[in-house]
Amino acid sequence: MGMDNIERAVSFVGGAIAMMLTLLISPHLFKNTWVTDTAKRAAGKSCAALYHYDKLTGLCQYRHLTHPSDWLPQFLEILVVGLFLIFFAYRRKRAGVAFAALLLGLALGIIGLPFLFLGGWLVIRALRLQKYGDATFAGSSRRAREMAQAKKEGRAVSPSPSKVAKGTKATPTAPTPPAPSKRYTPKQRSRRR
């Protein structure tokens, strides 16, 4: 089953966030930029080599020049995976969006938390849809109660929700086997007794 409209809209928002991250990184691709790394100072000790103590922030800082090639792999990763996320959201492929979001979330660390939440949310909804036939929390919990009640009463439990009106019992029927094909079924000899 494809994604519903809510999942699709949230996935497009995740793709838009990925594209905004590429826009934030893109200025670093065209010129050398100064980057400041910070570290906490151990109590009563001086900063590590190459770091200097900033009295205003109370942190040890190291300012260094970065080349555009330092930023290129991360830029390409965010761009490509973000475009895959948008493509799979457009095609309504839940598994593709979940995979792209989880991959991007793991690759970006703290900044990737929204993508981890998006991928995890889609995986949980897919599991609910598979098990209960309804991806919503209310629908899946209602279906779980129905399945538990049926199991308690000793009735057969169907994994998918029945579309039968309440008060009527649906009897499962075995499907009829197909008729033998004249073209592919070999002729059988009559047995002698």
N, C-alpha and C positions, 0 to 999 in steps of 0.2 A: 504494500500500500504506500502511496505517496504521502508526502508531508501535507499537513493541513495548513490553512492560511496563517495561523498564528506562528507555527514553526517556521514557515517560509519567511514571514516578515522579520522575525527575530534573527534568522540566518542572514537576511539581507543587511540588517543592522550590523551584525558581526563582520560581514564582508566590507561594509563601509568603514568600520573602525580599522580594519586591516589596511584599507587604502589610505586612511588618514595617517596611520603610522608610517607608511611609505613616503607620504608627503613630508612628515617630520624628519625623516632620515635623508631625504633627497638633497638638502643643502650641503650635507657633508660629502656628497659624491663629487662635487664640482670644485672644491678648494680644500686646502689644508685647514683644519679647525683645531682650536685649543679645547681640550677636555680636562676637567678637573675630577680627579678621583679623591674620595674622602675615606678616612678611616678613623675609628675612635682611638683616643690616646689612653693607654693603660694608666691607672691611677698613680700619680707621682713620677711617671717616667716620661722621657722625651719621645718625640716622634721617630719613626723608623727612618732609615736612610732614604734620601730623595724627597721626603715629606717635610713640610714645615707646619708649625702650629699657628692656627688662625684664632686670635683672641675673640673675635666677634662671634664665630660659630662654636668655638670650643672643640674643633675637629682638626685632625691632621690632614693636610691637603697636598696633592701632587698634581701639578698642571703640566700637561705634555701635549705635543703636537701630533695629530693623527693624519695619516695620508688617506685620500679617498678610497684606496683599495682596501683599507681596514673595514670600511662600512659596506662595501659591495656585496659580500656573501649574505649578510643579514638583510639587506635591502631586497636582494633577489628572492630570498626565502620567503619574506613577508609578502612580496608582490605575487609570486607564483602560487603560494598556498592560498592567499586571499582571493586570487582570481578563480582558483578551483572551488573555493567555498561559495563564491557568487554563482559560478557555473552550475554546481550541484544544487544550489538553492533554486535556481531558475528551472532546472530539470525536475525538481521535487524529489530528489534522491536523498533520503534521510541518512543512509549509511555513509555516503560520500561527504555530506556536510559534517556529520559527527566526526569522521576520520580527519578531515581537514582542520576542523576546529581544535580537536585534541592535539594534533600534531603541532599546530601553531602555538597553542597554549603551552605545551611542554618546551618548545624551542625558545619562547620569549621569557620564561621565568615569571617574575612578579607581574610584569606588564601583560602577560598572557593569561591572567586569571579569568577575564571575561570569556576568553575562548575555551578555557577548560570548563567553565560553568555551562557554556552553550553546548559543548560536545557531551558532557555528562547528562545534561537535561534531555538531549535528544536520545541518548542511549537508554535512559530510564523510561522515557515515553515509548520507545520501540519495544522494550521488554514488557511493559504493561499492555501494549497493543497486541503483542504476540500471545501473552498468557491469558488476558481477560477479554480481548476484543475491543477494548476502549482505552485510549491513551490518557484520558483525564483522571485526576485523582479520585473525584467523586464517583465516576463511572466504574473505575477499576475496583474501588473498595466495595461498591454495591455488588458487583459481579463476584467478588471474592466471598462475600457473605452468602450469596445465592449458591455458589459452589460448595461452601462448607455445610450449608443446610441440606443440600441434596446428598452429600456424602454421609452426613449424620443420619439421614432417613434411609439410606441404603439404595437410593436411586442412582442411575447411571449419570455421570457428570460429563457434560459435553464441554470441551475447552472453549468453544466459541459461543457467544450469547445467542440464545434462540430468539427468533423473530415471531414466535408464536404468541398469540394473545394470552393474557393471564386467565387462568382457570381451565385452559384446555391442555391436554397432555399430548405431546408429540411422540409418536412411536417411530424409532429409527428403522428404516427399511434398508435391506442390503441391496446394493445396485445390481441390476440384471447383467449377467455376462454378455458380451457381444456375440452375435451370431458368427459361426465359423465362416471364414472367407472362402469363396469358391476358388479364388485364384491361388491363394497361398496354402490352403489346408490340403494336405495330400489325401487322396481317396483311401478309405480304409477297407481292408478286405473283410469279408464276412467270416466269422470263425465257425469252424466245423466242430460239432460235438461228438 
